[in-house]
């Protein structure tokens, strides 16, 4: 089996992973260039989405038309476009991948809500609040562009400096756990003790 057929049979999730981790540099550069061009046209030059799509489609049509006619003038066969289609397997894999992400997100929300881990709950609530605050500062297109940029830089940097990041994260978790234990010891337990004492006092008064 040739290299081209092997690369075309790769699962969609593996292809996306390779793009975001810069293992397939040409595709990564194309994705980053297209995202940057769309953001510049729509945010800097204030073109709307339909205009950008129309111009892109028009450019592709003109290039293909000129290419096919030049090949005919040179006595060559025009390009065969019958193979330009989205394989059914790739479409199914993409749908399954999206469904798995949505399902994992729903399970994660219920897991954080149901478990009695105040540290995870506080981190999740803080992250969602920060996301809502950032959403007020940027529009959807800018947020998507920032997400693409971060998705193509943060994972690659994490893999490159994985050991250092893990050591720093363990130290941060340890400090946060100490802070949580201190707050739980000095605030939460004292409040519980006060409530218990108040109930005991009320019980004694009722007994008298």
Beta strands, then each sheet from edge to edge (+ up, - down):
end
